[in-house]
Amino acid sequence: MAFTLEQLNAINASGSNILVSAGAGSGKTTVLSERVIRILKSGVDVDRLIILTFTNAAALEMKSRIKDKIRDIDELKGQLGKLENAQISTFDSFCLSLVKQY
């Protein structure tokens, strides 16, 4: 997939959190999964990230895409075991887990 300048900026931005907001079918999930892979390649473990979406379907799709990409990259295959503990969920689910925990 050829990325737009804005998509590349979102994928490659570092040193801060980002919010990707765009219409349906614009490539948000692709951009965020590429961003996660870039972060993993830099040495961060997937279970150290918080990846939030608005719908359960989007969270499942995100996890699936990240898993598929990890499987394709030899240097990241060790992340597969950590993926099950990764925080990839909806905003609501994440906030509920914080309320239950604290």
Salt bridges, closest charged atoms under 4 A:
GLU34 OE2 - LYS69 NZ 2.55
ASP45 OD2 - LYS82 NZ 2.95
GLU61 OE2 - ARG65 NE 2.70
ASP68 OD1 - ARG71 NH1 3.67
ASP74 OD1 - LYS77 NZ 3.31
GLU84 OE1 - LYS63 NZ 3.94
GLU84 OE2 - LYS67 NZ 3.84
